[in-house]
């Protein structure tokens, strides 16, 4: 088994999970994390609070795949 780690935007979570379930990939852990990429210095309003600085809310997915899926070179279509 291998673990794949992906960091995605929160609004993409449902779409990604549906694609994983369609490919019969069910071993998924979802965590809320903070981070930034190219959008450093962005100010956002989250639940009425202004958040300044470099850290934005993200979703971290840890996906466990077995050897069979790795050997077929599976790609998800999102």
N, CA, C and O atoms as a Tripos MOL2 file, in Angstrom:
@<TRIPOS>MOLECULE
protein
  312   311    78     0     0
PROTEIN
NO_CHARGES

@<TRIPOS>ATOM
      1 N           0.8260   -1.1850    0.0000 N.3       1 UNK1
      2 CA          0.0000    0.0000    0.0000 C.3       1 UNK1
      3 C           0.8680    1.2460    0.0000 C.2       1 UNK1
      4 O           1.9470    1.2680    0.5920 O.2       1 UNK1
      5 N           0.3910    2.2600   -0.6580 N.am      2 UNK2
      6 CA          1.0500    3.5600   -0.6820 C.3       2 UNK2
      7 C           0.0720    4.6160   -0.2100 C.2       2 UNK2
      8 O          -1.1390    4.4810   -0.3890 O.2       2 UNK2
      9 N           0.6030    5.6710    0.3940 N.am      3 UNK3
     10 CA         -0.2040    6.8060    0.8320 C.3       3 UNK3
     11 C           0.0810    7.9830   -0.0980 C.2       3 UNK3
     12 O           1.2350    8.3570   -0.3110 O.2       3 UNK3
     13 N          -0.9740    8.5540   -0.6400 N.am      4 UNK4
     14 CA         -0.8720    9.7520   -1.4710 C.3       4 UNK4
     15 C          -1.4040   10.9110   -0.6360 C.2       4 UNK4
     16 O          -2.4910   10.8190   -0.0670 O.2       4 UNK4
     17 N          -0.6450   12.0000   -0.5610 N.am      5 UNK5
     18 CA         -1.0640   13.1820    0.1790 C.3       5 UNK5
     19 C          -1.3580   14.2840   -0.8190 C.2       5 UNK5
     20 O          -0.5460   14.5780   -1.6960 O.2       5 UNK5
     21 N          -2.5370   14.8980   -0.6750 N.am      6 UNK6
     22 CA         -2.9400   15.9870   -1.5640 C.3       6 UNK6
     23 C          -3.4710   17.1380   -0.7210 C.2       6 UNK6
     24 O          -4.2030   16.9160    0.2440 O.2       6 UNK6
     25 N          -3.1070   18.3660   -1.0800 N.am      7 UNK7
     26 CA         -3.6330   19.5690   -0.4410 C.3       7 UNK7
     27 C          -4.5230   20.2560   -1.4770 C.2       7 UNK7
     28 O          -4.0700   20.6020   -2.5690 O.2       7 UNK7
     29 N          -5.8020   20.4490   -1.1180 N.am      8 UNK8
     30 CA         -6.7570   21.0280   -2.0610 C.3       8 UNK8
     31 C          -7.5120   22.1790   -1.4110 C.2       8 UNK8
     32 O          -7.4850   22.3480   -0.1920 O.2       8 UNK8
     33 N          -8.1820   22.9630   -2.2410 N.am      9 UNK9
     34 CA         -9.0610   24.0200   -1.7560 C.3       9 UNK9
     35 C         -10.3120   23.3790   -1.1580 C.2       9 UNK9
     36 O         -10.7790   22.3600   -1.6670 O.2       9 UNK9
     37 N         -10.8650   23.9600   -0.0840 N.am     10 UNK10
     38 CA        -12.0330   23.3490    0.5680 C.3      10 UNK10
     39 C         -13.2330   23.1510   -0.3540 C.2      10 UNK10
     40 O         -13.9660   22.1770   -0.1810 O.2      10 UNK10
     41 N         -13.4610   24.0280   -1.3180 N.am     11 UNK11
     42 CA        -14.6350   23.8990   -2.1840 C.3      11 UNK11
     43 C         -14.5190   22.7230   -3.1500 C.2      11 UNK11
     44 O         -15.5170   22.3430   -3.7630 O.2      11 UNK11
     45 N         -13.3370   22.1360   -3.3050 N.am     12 UNK12
     46 CA        -13.1450   21.0010   -4.2100 C.3      12 UNK12
     47 C         -13.3160   19.6430   -3.5290 C.2      12 UNK12
     48 O         -13.2530   18.6110   -4.1970 O.2      12 UNK12
     49 N         -13.5290   19.6280   -2.2240 N.am     13 UNK13
     50 CA        -13.5420   18.3670   -1.4730 C.3      13 UNK13
     51 C         -14.6000   17.3980   -1.9800 C.2      13 UNK13
     52 O         -14.2830   16.2360   -2.2350 O.2      13 UNK13
     53 N         -15.8330   17.8300   -2.1330 N.am     14 UNK14
     54 CA        -16.8940   16.9160   -2.5700 C.3      14 UNK14
     55 C         -16.6100   16.3190   -3.9350 C.2      14 UNK14
     56 O         -16.8370   15.1300   -4.1600 O.2      14 UNK14
     57 N         -16.1110   17.1430   -4.8470 N.am     15 UNK15
     58 CA        -15.8010   16.6730   -6.2040 C.3      15 UNK15
     59 C         -14.6870   15.6180   -6.1840 C.2      15 UNK15
     60 O         -14.7680   14.6100   -6.8870 O.2      15 UNK15
     61 N         -13.6630   15.8560   -5.3850 N.am     16 UNK16
     62 CA        -12.5430   14.9100   -5.2970 C.3      16 UNK16
     63 C         -12.9950   13.5980   -4.6470 C.2      16 UNK16
     64 O         -12.6400   12.5180   -5.1180 O.2      16 UNK16
     65 N         -13.7700   13.6920   -3.5760 N.am     17 UNK17
     66 CA        -14.2480   12.4730   -2.9200 C.3      17 UNK17
     67 C         -15.1450   11.6490   -3.8390 C.2      17 UNK17
     68 O         -15.0530   10.4210   -3.8470 O.2      17 UNK17
     69 N         -16.0040   12.2970   -4.6060 N.am     18 UNK18
     70 CA        -16.8500   11.5680   -5.5530 C.3      18 UNK18
     71 C         -16.0200   10.8470   -6.5970 C.2      18 UNK18
     72 O         -16.3240    9.7090   -6.9540 O.2      18 UNK18
     73 N         -14.9690   11.5010   -7.0950 N.am     19 UNK19
     74 CA        -14.1000   10.8640   -8.0790 C.3      19 UNK19
     75 C         -13.3640    9.6680   -7.4740 C.2      19 UNK19
     76 O         -13.1980    8.6410   -8.1340 O.2      19 UNK19
     77 N         -12.9250    9.7980   -6.2240 N.am     20 UNK20
     78 CA        -12.2520    8.6810   -5.5580 C.3      20 UNK20
     79 C         -13.2070    7.5110   -5.3530 C.2      20 UNK20
     80 O         -12.8520    6.3640   -5.6250 O.2      20 UNK20
     81 N         -14.4060    7.7930   -4.8800 N.am     21 UNK21
     82 CA        -15.3860    6.7230   -4.6410 C.3      21 UNK21
     83 C         -15.8000    6.0490   -5.9530 C.2      21 UNK21
     84 O         -16.0670    4.8470   -5.9690 O.2      21 UNK21
     85 N         -15.8570    6.8050   -7.0450 N.am     22 UNK22
     86 CA        -16.2060    6.2310   -8.3500 C.3      22 UNK22
     87 C         -15.1490    5.2210   -8.8030 C.2      22 UNK22
     88 O         -15.4590    4.2740   -9.5260 O.2      22 UNK22
     89 N         -13.9010    5.4290   -8.3750 N.am     23 UNK23
     90 CA        -12.8130    4.5050   -8.7220 C.3      23 UNK23
     91 C         -12.6120    3.4410   -7.6400 C.2      23 UNK23
     92 O         -11.6170    2.7170   -7.6590 O.2      23 UNK23
     93 N         -13.5540    3.3460   -6.6980 N.am     24 UNK24
     94 CA        -13.5240    2.3610   -5.6170 C.3      24 UNK24
     95 C         -12.3180    2.5530   -4.6980 C.2      24 UNK24
     96 O         -11.7240    1.5840   -4.2250 O.2      24 UNK24
     97 N         -11.9670    3.8070   -4.4540 N.am     25 UNK25
     98 CA        -10.9160    4.1670   -3.5010 C.3      25 UNK25
     99 C         -11.6250    4.7280   -2.2750 C.2      25 UNK25
    100 O         -12.1850    5.8240   -2.3210 O.2      25 UNK25
    101 N         -11.5990    3.9740   -1.1770 N.am     26 UNK26
    102 CA        -12.3760    4.3370    0.0010 C.3      26 UNK26
    103 C         -11.5370    4.6670    1.2240 C.2      26 UNK26
    104 O         -12.0800    5.1560    2.2150 O.2      26 UNK26
    105 N         -10.2540    4.4220    1.1930 N.am     27 UNK27
    106 CA         -9.3970    4.6650    2.3520 C.3      27 UNK27
    107 C          -8.8520    6.0910    2.2910 C.2      27 UNK27
    108 O          -7.7660    6.3350    1.7640 O.2      27 UNK27
    109 N          -9.6260    7.0260    2.8380 N.am     28 UNK28
    110 CA         -9.3040    8.4430    2.7380 C.3      28 UNK28
    111 C          -9.3960    9.0780    4.1260 C.2      28 UNK28
    112 O         -10.3500    8.8390    4.8660 O.2      28 UNK28
    113 N          -8.3930    9.8920    4.4680 N.am     29 UNK29
    114 CA         -8.4240   10.7000    5.6830 C.3      29 UNK29
    115 C          -8.4430   12.1600    5.2640 C.2      29 UNK29
    116 O          -7.6600   12.5800    4.4120 O.2      29 UNK29
    117 N          -9.3470   12.9370    5.8700 N.am     30 UNK30
    118 CA         -9.4970   14.3480    5.5280 C.3      30 UNK30
    119 C          -9.1630   15.1790    6.7620 C.2      30 UNK30
    120 O          -9.6770   14.9150    7.8490 O.2      30 UNK30
    121 N          -8.2870   16.2010    6.5920 N.am     31 UNK31
    122 CA         -7.9040   17.0880    7.6830 C.3      31 UNK31
    123 C          -7.9740   18.5280    7.2070 C.2      31 UNK31
    124 O          -7.7150   18.8150    6.0380 O.2      31 UNK31
    125 N          -8.3260   19.4370    8.1170 N.am     32 UNK32
    126 CA         -8.2610   20.8630    7.8170 C.3      32 UNK32
    127 C          -6.8860   21.3660    8.2230 C.2      32 UNK32
    128 O          -6.4310   21.1140    9.3380 O.2      32 UNK32
    129 N          -6.2240   22.0780    7.3180 N.am     33 UNK33
    130 CA         -4.8850   22.5970    7.5810 C.3      33 UNK33
    131 C          -4.8240   24.0630    7.1530 C.2      33 UNK33
    132 O          -5.7460   24.5740    6.5160 O.2      33 UNK33
    133 N          -3.7320   24.7280    7.5100 N.am     34 UNK34
    134 CA         -3.4700   26.0950    7.0870 C.3      34 UNK34
    135 C          -2.2110   26.0990    6.2390 C.2      34 UNK34
    136 O          -1.2600   25.3730    6.5260 O.2      34 UNK34
    137 N          -2.2040   26.9130    5.1980 N.am     35 UNK35
    138 CA         -1.0240   26.9990    4.3470 C.3      35 UNK35
    139 C          -1.1930   28.0840    3.3090 C.2      35 UNK35
    140 O          -2.2200   28.7610    3.2640 O.2      35 UNK35
    141 N          -0.1820   28.2460    2.4780 N.am     36 UNK36
    142 CA         -0.2670   29.2070    1.3810 C.3      36 UNK36
    143 C           0.5660   28.7280    0.2170 C.2      36 UNK36
    144 O           1.4910   27.9300    0.3650 O.2      36 UNK36
    145 N           0.2180   29.2280   -0.9230 N.am     37 UNK37
    146 CA          0.9500   28.9220   -2.1460 C.3      37 UNK37
    147 C           1.3610   30.2220   -2.8000 C.2      37 UNK37
    148 O           2.0750   31.0270   -2.2010 O.2      37 UNK37
    149 N           0.9210   30.4300   -4.0090 N.am     38 UNK38
    150 CA          1.2510   31.6530   -4.7420 C.3      38 UNK38
    151 C           0.4850   32.8720   -4.2560 C.2      38 UNK38
    152 O           0.8590   33.9960   -4.5910 O.2      38 UNK38
    153 N          -0.5740   32.6870   -3.4780 N.am     39 UNK39
    154 CA         -1.4390   33.7870   -3.0880 C.3      39 UNK39
    155 C          -1.0220   34.4130   -1.7520 C.2      39 UNK39
    156 O          -1.8910   34.8000   -0.9710 O.2      39 UNK39
    157 N           0.2520   34.5220   -1.4720 N.am     40 UNK40
    158 CA          0.7250   35.0700   -0.2020 C.3      40 UNK40
    159 C           0.2170   36.5000   -0.0060 C.2      40 UNK40
    160 O           0.1190   37.2710   -0.9610 O.2      40 UNK40
    161 N          -0.0990   36.8360    1.2240 N.am     41 UNK41
    162 CA         -0.5100   38.1900    1.5500 C.3      41 UNK41
    163 C          -1.9670   38.4960    1.2810 C.2      41 UNK41
    164 O          -2.3470   39.6670    1.2490 O.2      41 UNK41
    165 N          -2.7960   37.4840    1.0860 N.am     42 UNK42
    166 CA         -4.2060   37.6940    0.7910 C.3      42 UNK42
    167 C          -4.9690   37.8950    2.0980 C.2      42 UNK42
    168 O          -4.7100   37.2130    3.0890 O.2      42 UNK42
    169 N          -5.9090   38.8350    2.0880 N.am     43 UNK43
    170 CA         -6.7890   39.0470    3.2270 C.3      43 UNK43
    171 C          -8.1410   38.4370    2.8930 C.2      43 UNK43
    172 O          -8.7170   38.7340    1.8460 O.2      43 UNK43
    173 N          -8.6530   37.5830    3.7810 N.am     44 UNK44
    174 CA         -9.9380   36.9340    3.5600 C.3      44 UNK44
    175 C         -10.8420   37.1550    4.7530 C.2      44 UNK44
    176 O         -10.3770   37.3800    5.8710 O.2      44 UNK44
    177 N         -12.1470   37.0870    4.5010 N.am     45 UNK45
    178 CA        -13.1170   37.1280    5.5830 C.3      45 UNK45
    179 C         -13.6930   35.7280    5.7320 C.2      45 UNK45
    180 O         -14.2670   35.1780    4.7930 O.2      45 UNK45
    181 N         -13.5350   35.1560    6.9250 N.am     46 UNK46
    182 CA        -14.0130   33.8070    7.1990 C.3      46 UNK46
    183 C         -14.9210   33.8660    8.4150 C.2      46 UNK46
    184 O         -14.4740   34.1720    9.5200 O.2      46 UNK46
    185 N         -16.1900   33.5740    8.2050 N.am     47 UNK47
    186 CA        -17.1880   33.6010    9.2780 C.3      47 UNK47
    187 C         -17.1830   34.9310   10.0290 C.2      47 UNK47
    188 O         -17.2720   34.9670   11.2560 O.2      47 UNK47
    189 N         -17.0800   35.9960    9.2880 N.am     48 UNK48
    190 CA        -17.1480   37.3220    9.8780 C.3      48 UNK48
    191 C         -15.8400   37.8350   10.4360 C.2      48 UNK48
    192 O         -15.7690   38.9890   10.8580 O.2      48 UNK48
    193 N         -14.7980   37.0120   10.4520 N.am     49 UNK49
    194 CA        -13.4940   37.4400   10.9590 C.3      49 UNK49
    195 C         -12.5500   37.6940    9.8000 C.2      49 UNK49
    196 O         -12.4290   36.8740    8.8900 O.2      49 UNK49
    197 N         -11.8850   38.8320    9.8420 N.am     50 UNK50
    198 CA        -10.9050   39.1470    8.8050 C.3      50 UNK50
    199 C          -9.6030   38.4340    9.1460 C.2      50 UNK50
    200 O          -9.0530   38.6110   10.2320 O.2      50 UNK50
    201 N          -9.1210   37.6340    8.2180 N.am     51 UNK51
    202 CA         -7.8780   36.9010    8.4100 C.3      51 UNK51
    203 C          -6.8220   37.4910    7.5010 C.2      51 UNK51
    204 O          -6.9440   37.4560    6.2770 O.2      51 UNK51
    205 N          -5.7920   38.0290    8.1110 N.am     52 UNK52
    206 CA         -4.7010   38.6170    7.3420 C.3      52 UNK52
    207 C          -3.4790   37.7170    7.4950 C.2      52 UNK52
    208 O          -3.3830   36.9220    8.4300 O.2      52 UNK52
    209 N          -2.5800   37.8590    6.5810 N.am     53 UNK53
    210 CA         -1.3510   37.0930    6.6780 C.3      53 UNK53
    211 C          -1.2340   36.0770    5.5750 C.2      53 UNK53
    212 O          -1.9030   36.1510    4.5440 O.2      53 UNK53
    213 N          -0.3710   35.1340    5.8220 N.am     54 UNK54
    214 CA          0.0050   34.1930    4.7760 C.3      54 UNK54
    215 C          -0.7700   32.8900    4.7980 C.2      54 UNK54
    216 O          -0.7640   32.1720    3.7970 O.2      54 UNK54
    217 N          -1.4280   32.5540    5.8780 N.am     55 UNK55
    218 CA         -2.0210   31.2290    6.0050 C.3      55 UNK55
    219 C          -3.5020   31.2380    5.6530 C.2      55 UNK55
    220 O          -4.2830   32.0220    6.1940 O.2      55 UNK55
    221 N          -3.8710   30.3480    4.7340 N.am     56 UNK56
    222 CA         -5.2480   30.1910    4.3000 C.3      56 UNK56
    223 C          -5.7160   28.7760    4.6200 C.2      56 UNK56
    224 O          -4.9090   27.8550    4.7420 O.2      56 UNK56
    225 N          -7.0120   28.6200    4.7510 N.am     57 UNK57
    226 CA         -7.5770   27.2990    5.0500 C.3      57 UNK57
    227 C          -7.4810   26.4020    3.8130 C.2      57 UNK57
    228 O          -7.8040   26.8110    2.6980 O.2      57 UNK57
    229 N          -7.0300   25.1720    4.0460 N.am     58 UNK58
    230 CA         -6.8980   24.1570    2.9930 C.3      58 UNK58
    231 C          -7.4110   22.8310    3.5390 C.2      58 UNK58
    232 O          -7.6630   22.6990    4.7360 O.2      58 UNK58
    233 N          -7.5620   21.8600    2.6590 N.am     59 UNK59
    234 CA         -7.9430   20.4980    3.0300 C.3      59 UNK59
    235 C          -6.7890   19.5740    2.6480 C.2      59 UNK59
    236 O          -6.2910   19.6200    1.5240 O.2      59 UNK59
    237 N          -6.3720   18.7400    3.5900 N.am     60 UNK60
    238 CA         -5.3270   17.7500    3.3260 C.3      60 UNK60
    239 C          -5.9900   16.3830    3.2370 C.2      60 UNK60
    240 O          -6.6970   15.9630    4.1530 O.2      60 UNK60
    241 N          -5.7550   15.6960    2.1290 N.am     61 UNK61
    242 CA         -6.2730   14.3470    1.9190 C.3      61 UNK61
    243 C          -5.1180   13.3640    1.9830 C.2      61 UNK61
    244 O          -4.0820   13.5660    1.3500 O.2      61 UNK61
    245 N          -5.3010   12.3110    2.7430 N.am     62 UNK62
    246 CA         -4.3600   11.2000    2.7470 C.3      62 UNK62
    247 C          -5.1120   10.0060    2.1830 C.2      62 UNK62
    248 O          -6.0810    9.5340    2.7780 O.2      62 UNK62
    249 N          -4.6640    9.5220    1.0410 N.am     63 UNK63
    250 CA         -5.3810    8.4970    0.2930 C.3      63 UNK63
    251 C          -4.5040    7.2460    0.2340 C.2      63 UNK63
    252 O          -3.3630    7.3020   -0.2260 O.2      63 UNK63
    253 N          -5.0370    6.1300    0.6960 N.am     64 UNK64
    254 CA         -4.3140    4.8600    0.6550 C.3      64 UNK64
    255 C          -4.7430    4.0870   -0.5870 C.2      64 UNK64
    256 O          -5.9310    3.8520   -0.8060 O.2      64 UNK64
    257 N          -3.7630    3.6960   -1.3940 N.am     65 UNK65
    258 CA         -4.0560    2.9040   -2.5940 C.3      65 UNK65
    259 C          -3.2540    1.6100   -2.5340 C.2      65 UNK65
    260 O          -2.1420    1.5720   -2.0070 O.2      65 UNK65
    261 N          -3.8430    0.5500   -3.0860 N.am     66 UNK66
    262 CA         -3.1620   -0.7370   -3.0770 C.3      66 UNK66
    263 C          -2.2860   -0.8890   -4.3160 C.2      66 UNK66
    264 O          -2.2960   -0.0430   -5.2100 O.2      66 UNK66
    265 N          -1.5460   -1.9580   -4.3490 N.am     67 UNK67
    266 CA         -0.5930   -2.2020   -5.4340 C.3      67 UNK67
    267 C          -1.2840   -2.3080   -6.7970 C.2      67 UNK67
    268 O          -0.7420   -1.8600   -7.8070 O.2      67 UNK67
    269 N          -2.4720   -2.8960   -6.8220 N.am     68 UNK68
    270 CA         -3.1840   -3.0950   -8.0870 C.3      68 UNK68
    271 C          -3.4790   -1.7430   -8.7680 C.2      68 UNK68
    272 O          -3.2750   -1.6080   -9.9750 O.2      68 UNK68
    273 N          -3.9480   -0.7640   -8.0200 N.am     69 UNK69
    274 CA         -4.2420    0.5440   -8.6040 C.3      69 UNK69
    275 C          -2.9760    1.2680   -9.0300 C.2      69 UNK69
    276 O          -2.9810    1.9770  -10.0370 O.2      69 UNK69
    277 N          -1.8940    1.1010   -8.2830 N.am     70 UNK70
    278 CA         -0.6430    1.7600   -8.6500 C.3      70 UNK70
    279 C          -0.0990    1.2040   -9.9550 C.2      70 UNK70
    280 O           0.4420    1.9600  -10.7630 O.2      70 UNK70
    281 N          -0.2270   -0.0890  -10.1810 N.am     71 UNK71
    282 CA          0.3390   -0.7060  -11.3720 C.3      71 UNK71
    283 C          -0.4390   -0.3430  -12.6300 C.2      71 UNK71
    284 O           0.1300   -0.3600  -13.7220 O.2      71 UNK71
    285 N          -1.7190   -0.0160  -12.5090 N.am     72 UNK72
    286 CA         -2.4970    0.3270  -13.6970 C.3      72 UNK72
    287 C          -2.3040    1.7730  -14.1160 C.2      72 UNK72
    288 O          -2.7410    2.1680  -15.1970 O.2      72 UNK72
    289 N          -1.6440    2.5810  -13.2580 N.am     73 UNK73
    290 CA         -1.4150    3.9800  -13.6070 C.3      73 UNK73
    291 C          -2.7130    4.7700  -13.6570 C.2      73 UNK73
    292 O          -2.8960    5.5980  -14.5500 O.2      73 UNK73
    293 N          -3.5980    4.5340  -12.7320 N.am     74 UNK74
    294 CA         -4.9110    5.1810  -12.6890 C.3      74 UNK74
    295 C          -4.7770    6.6980  -12.5880 C.2      74 UNK74
    296 O          -3.9210    7.2120  -11.8670 O.2      74 UNK74
    297 N          -5.6280    7.3980  -13.3150 N.am     75 UNK75
    298 CA         -5.7400    8.8550  -13.1960 C.3      75 UNK75
    299 C          -7.1800    9.2140  -13.0050 C.2      75 UNK75
    300 O          -8.0510    8.7190  -13.7200 O.2      75 UNK75
    301 N          -7.4460   10.0850  -12.0330 N.am     76 UNK76
    302 CA         -8.8060   10.5310  -11.7740 C.3      76 UNK76
    303 C          -9.1640   11.6800  -12.6910 C.2      76 UNK76
    304 O          -8.3340   12.5470  -12.9660 O.2      76 UNK76
    305 N         -10.3820   11.6870  -13.1580 N.am     77 UNK77
    306 CA        -10.8810   12.7800  -13.9910 C.3      77 UNK77
    307 C         -11.7480   13.6780  -13.1390 C.2      77 UNK77
    308 O         -12.8350   13.2820  -12.7180 O.2      77 UNK77
    309 N         -11.2710   14.8990  -12.8800 N.am     78 UNK78
    310 CA        -12.0330   15.8560  -12.0660 C.3      78 UNK78
    311 C         -12.6250   16.9220  -12.9310 C.2      78 UNK78
    312 O         -13.3010   17.8200  -12.4280 O.2      78 UNK78
@<TRIPOS>BOND
     1     1     2 1
     2     2     3 1
     3     3     4 2
     4     3     5 am
     5     5     6 1
     6     6     7 1
     7     7     8 2
     8     7     9 am
     9     9    10 1
    10    10    11 1
    11    11    12 2
    12    11    13 am
    13    13    14 1
    14    14    15 1
    15    15    16 2
    16    15    17 am
    17    17    18 1
    18    18    19 1
    19    19    20 2
    20    19    21 am
    21    21    22 1
    22    22    23 1
    23    23    24 2
    24    23    25 am
    25    25    26 1
    26    26    27 1
    27    27    28 2
    28    27    29 am
    29    29    30 1
    30    30    31 1
    31    31    32 2
    32    31    33 am
    33    33    34 1
    34    34    35 1
    35    35    36 2
    36    35    37 am
    37    37    38 1
    38    38    39 1
    39    39    40 2
    40    39    41 am
    41    41    42 1
    42    42    43 1
    43    43    44 2
    44    43    45 am
    45    45    46 1
    46    46    47 1
    47    47    48 2
    48    47    49 am
    49    49    50 1
    50    50    51 1
    51    51    52 2
    52    51    53 am
    53    53    54 1
    54    54    55 1
    55    55    56 2
    56    55    57 am
    57    57    58 1
    58    58    59 1
    59    59    60 2
    60    59    61 am
    61    61    62 1
    62    62    63 1
    63    63    64 2
    64    63    65 am
    65    65    66 1
    66    66    67 1
    67    67    68 2
    68    67    69 am
    69    69    70 1
    70    70    71 1
    71    71    72 2
    72    71    73 am
    73    73    74 1
    74    74    75 1
    75    75    76 2
    76    75    77 am
    77    77    78 1
    78    78    79 1
    79    79    80 2
    80    79    81 am
    81    81    82 1
    82    82    83 1
    83    83    84 2
    84    83    85 am
    85    85    86 1
    86    86    87 1
    87    87    88 2
    88    87    89 am
    89    89    90 1
    90    90    91 1
    91    91    92 2
    92    91    93 am
    93    93    94 1
    94    94    95 1
    95    95    96 2
    96    95    97 am
    97    97    98 1
    98    98    99 1
    99    99   100 2
   100    99   101 am
   101   101   102 1
   102   102   103 1
   103   103   104 2
   104   103   105 am
   105   105   106 1
   106   106   107 1
   107   107   108 2
   108   107   109 am
   109   109   110 1
   110   110   111 1
   111   111   112 2
   112   111   113 am
   113   113   114 1
   114   114   115 1
   115   115   116 2
   116   115   117 am
   117   117   118 1
   118   118   119 1
   119   119   120 2
   120   119   121 am
   121   121   122 1
   122   122   123 1
   123   123   124 2
   124   123   125 am
   125   125   126 1
   126   126   127 1
   127   127   128 2
   128   127   129 am
   129   129   130 1
   130   130   131 1
   131   131   132 2
   132   131   133 am
   133   133   134 1
   134   134   135 1
   135   135   136 2
   136   135   137 am
   137   137   138 1
   138   138   139 1
   139   139   140 2
   140   139   141 am
   141   141   142 1
   142   142   143 1
   143   143   144 2
   144   143   145 am
   145   145   146 1
   146   146   147 1
   147   147   148 2
   148   147   149 am
   149   149   150 1
   150   150   151 1
   151   151   152 2
   152   151   153 am
   153   153   154 1
   154   154   155 1
   155   155   156 2
   156   155   157 am
   157   157   158 1
   158   158   159 1
   159   159   160 2
   160   159   161 am
   161   161   162 1
   162   162   163 1
   163   163   164 2
   164   163   165 am
   165   165   166 1
   166   166   167 1
   167   167   168 2
   168   167   169 am
   169   169   170 1
   170   170   171 1
   171   171   172 2
   172   171   173 am
   173   173   174 1
   174   174   175 1
   175   175   176 2
   176   175   177 am
   177   177   178 1
   178   178   179 1
   179   179   180 2
   180   179   181 am
   181   181   182 1
   182   182   183 1
   183   183   184 2
   184   183   185 am
   185   185   186 1
   186   186   187 1
   187   187   188 2
   188   187   189 am
   189   189   190 1
   190   190   191 1
   191   191   192 2
   192   191   193 am
   193   193   194 1
   194   194   195 1
   195   195   196 2
   196   195   197 am
   197   197   198 1
   198   198   199 1
   199   199   200 2
   200   199   201 am
   201   201   202 1
   202   202   203 1
   203   203   204 2
   204   203   205 am
   205   205   206 1
   206   206   207 1
   207   207   208 2
   208   207   209 am
   209   209   210 1
   210   210   211 1
   211   211   212 2
   212   211   213 am
   213   213   214 1
   214   214   215 1
   215   215   216 2
   216   215   217 am
   217   217   218 1
   218   218   219 1
   219   219   220 2
   220   219   221 am
   221   221   222 1
   222   222   223 1
   223   223   224 2
   224   223   225 am
   225   225   226 1
   226   226   227 1
   227   227   228 2
   228   227   229 am
   229   229   230 1
   230   230   231 1
   231   231   232 2
   232   231   233 am
   233   233   234 1
   234   234   235 1
   235   235   236 2
   236   235   237 am
   237   237   238 1
   238   238   239 1
   239   239   240 2
   240   239   241 am
   241   241   242 1
   242   242   243 1
   243   243   244 2
   244   243   245 am
   245   245   246 1
   246   246   247 1
   247   247   248 2
   248   247   249 am
   249   249   250 1
   250   250   251 1
   251   251   252 2
   252   251   253 am
   253   253   254 1
   254   254   255 1
   255   255   256 2
   256   255   257 am
   257   257   258 1
   258   258   259 1
   259   259   260 2
   260   259   261 am
   261   261   262 1
   262   262   263 1
   263   263   264 2
   264   263   265 am
   265   265   266 1
   266   266   267 1
   267   267   268 2
   268   267   269 am
   269   269   270 1
   270   270   271 1
   271   271   272 2
   272   271   273 am
   273   273   274 1
   274   274   275 1
   275   275   276 2
   276   275   277 am
   277   277   278 1
   278   278   279 1
   279   279   280 2
   280   279   281 am
   281   281   282 1
   282   282   283 1
   283   283   284 2
   284   283   285 am
   285   285   286 1
   286   286   287 1
   287   287   288 2
   288   287   289 am
   289   289   290 1
   290   290   291 1
   291   291   292 2
   292   291   293 am
   293   293   294 1
   294   294   295 1
   295   295   296 2
   296   295   297 am
   297   297   298 1
   298   298   299 1
   299   299   300 2
   300   299   301 am
   301   301   302 1
   302   302   303 1
   303   303   304 2
   304   303   305 am
   305   305   306 1
   306   306   307 1
   307   307   308 2
   308   307   309 am
   309   309   310 1
   310   310   311 1
   311   311   312 2
@<TRIPOS>SUBSTRUCTURE
     1 UNK1         2 RESIDUE 1 A UNK
     2 UNK2         6 RESIDUE 1 A UNK
     3 UNK3        10 RESIDUE 1 A UNK
     4 UNK4        14 RESIDUE 1 A UNK
     5 UNK5        18 RESIDUE 1 A UNK
     6 UNK6        22 RESIDUE 1 A UNK
     7 UNK7        26 RESIDUE 1 A UNK
     8 UNK8        30 RESIDUE 1 A UNK
     9 UNK9        34 RESIDUE 1 A UNK
    10 UNK10       38 RESIDUE 1 A UNK
    11 UNK11       42 RESIDUE 1 A UNK
    12 UNK12       46 RESIDUE 1 A UNK
    13 UNK13       50 RESIDUE 1 A UNK
    14 UNK14       54 RESIDUE 1 A UNK
    15 UNK15       58 RESIDUE 1 A UNK
    16 UNK16       62 RESIDUE 1 A UNK
    17 UNK17       66 RESIDUE 1 A UNK
    18 UNK18       70 RESIDUE 1 A UNK
    19 UNK19       74 RESIDUE 1 A UNK
    20 UNK20       78 RESIDUE 1 A UNK
    21 UNK21       82 RESIDUE 1 A UNK
    22 UNK22       86 RESIDUE 1 A UNK
    23 UNK23       90 RESIDUE 1 A UNK
    24 UNK24       94 RESIDUE 1 A UNK
    25 UNK25       98 RESIDUE 1 A UNK
    26 UNK26      102 RESIDUE 1 A UNK
    27 UNK27      106 RESIDUE 1 A UNK
    28 UNK28      110 RESIDUE 1 A UNK
    29 UNK29      114 RESIDUE 1 A UNK
    30 UNK30      118 RESIDUE 1 A UNK
    31 UNK31      122 RESIDUE 1 A UNK
    32 UNK32      126 RESIDUE 1 A UNK
    33 UNK33      130 RESIDUE 1 A UNK
    34 UNK34      134 RESIDUE 1 A UNK
    35 UNK35      138 RESIDUE 1 A UNK
    36 UNK36      142 RESIDUE 1 A UNK
    37 UNK37      146 RESIDUE 1 A UNK
    38 UNK38      150 RESIDUE 1 A UNK
    39 UNK39      154 RESIDUE 1 A UNK
    40 UNK40      158 RESIDUE 1 A UNK
    41 UNK41      162 RESIDUE 1 A UNK
    42 UNK42      166 RESIDUE 1 A UNK
    43 UNK43      170 RESIDUE 1 A UNK
    44 UNK44      174 RESIDUE 1 A UNK
    45 UNK45      178 RESIDUE 1 A UNK
    46 UNK46      182 RESIDUE 1 A UNK
    47 UNK47      186 RESIDUE 1 A UNK
    48 UNK48      190 RESIDUE 1 A UNK
    49 UNK49      194 RESIDUE 1 A UNK
    50 UNK50      198 RESIDUE 1 A UNK
    51 UNK51      202 RESIDUE 1 A UNK
    52 UNK52      206 RESIDUE 1 A UNK
    53 UNK53      210 RESIDUE 1 A UNK
    54 UNK54      214 RESIDUE 1 A UNK
    55 UNK55      218 RESIDUE 1 A UNK
    56 UNK56      222 RESIDUE 1 A UNK
    57 UNK57      226 RESIDUE 1 A UNK
    58 UNK58      230 RESIDUE 1 A UNK
    59 UNK59      234 RESIDUE 1 A UNK
    60 UNK60      238 RESIDUE 1 A UNK
    61 UNK61      242 RESIDUE 1 A UNK
    62 UNK62      246 RESIDUE 1 A UNK
    63 UNK63      250 RESIDUE 1 A UNK
    64 UNK64      254 RESIDUE 1 A UNK
    65 UNK65      258 RESIDUE 1 A UNK
    66 UNK66      262 RESIDUE 1 A UNK
    67 UNK67      266 RESIDUE 1 A UNK
    68 UNK68      270 RESIDUE 1 A UNK
    69 UNK69      274 RESIDUE 1 A UNK
    70 UNK70      278 RESIDUE 1 A UNK
    71 UNK71      282 RESIDUE 1 A UNK
    72 UNK72      286 RESIDUE 1 A UNK
    73 UNK73      290 RESIDUE 1 A UNK
    74 UNK74      294 RESIDUE 1 A UNK
    75 UNK75      298 RESIDUE 1 A UNK
    76 UNK76      302 RESIDUE 1 A UNK
    77 UNK77      306 RESIDUE 1 A UNK
    78 UNK78      310 RESIDUE 1 A UNK
